[in-house]
């Protein structure tokens, strides 16, 4: 019976889309003020410039952040997260005169299959603050990728809109914008607003073949996981 070595893990686990969830320490609401969320976005932009990070979507809430990235094989997102976490924690602690941790010890990374599952993950992120009851539409939450995608800035863009369009196989930016609007409407009914935790607490989400592939690929660092059926997908937990 073959095993997956560290070298093998590095070979097969690269080149995927990753949904990253990072929570504040003890789930404290350390990002409840918009200036604090803006500083996180500033450092996301700087991380994009420094590491060539391909950012597909993001949302900054009051006590955690979601980040969707495409990894080109160098795992730059891990370096980027270390930088963002260090910079935001250092700034916050200096302003507040505190020494406590800002972030929980580790962030969660979930590999997302680049097909309809990617579209579902994008929509799940877009609706985060709607599910929380803070806004009634994601365009009203300015610290989210949906807002940026619908209002592209002339400078300081964080999103790699071209890469997302390519992965979702849309010919134009307008076609992708219309699709995201449509996905929001389709998820607007009350039952669909329930939190689908597998996007954040599993190590991979996709169809059965993808889930089994990622289960093997990540066995070196995440042994003993199983592919479980969820609503419309399989999640490796």
Secondary structure, DSSP 8 states (H G I E B T S, - for coil): -----HHHHHHHS-S-EEEEEEEBGGG--TT-SHHHHHHHHHHHHHHHHHHT-EEEEEEE-SSEEEEEEE--SS-HHHHHHHHHHHHHHHHHHHHHT--S-SB-S--EEEEE-TTHHHHHHHHHHHTHHHHTTS-SSGGG-TTBHHHHHHS--SS---B-HHHHHHHTT-SSHHHHHHHHHHHHHHT-SGGGGS--THHHHSSEEESHHHHHHHHHHTTTTSTT--EEEETTEEEE-
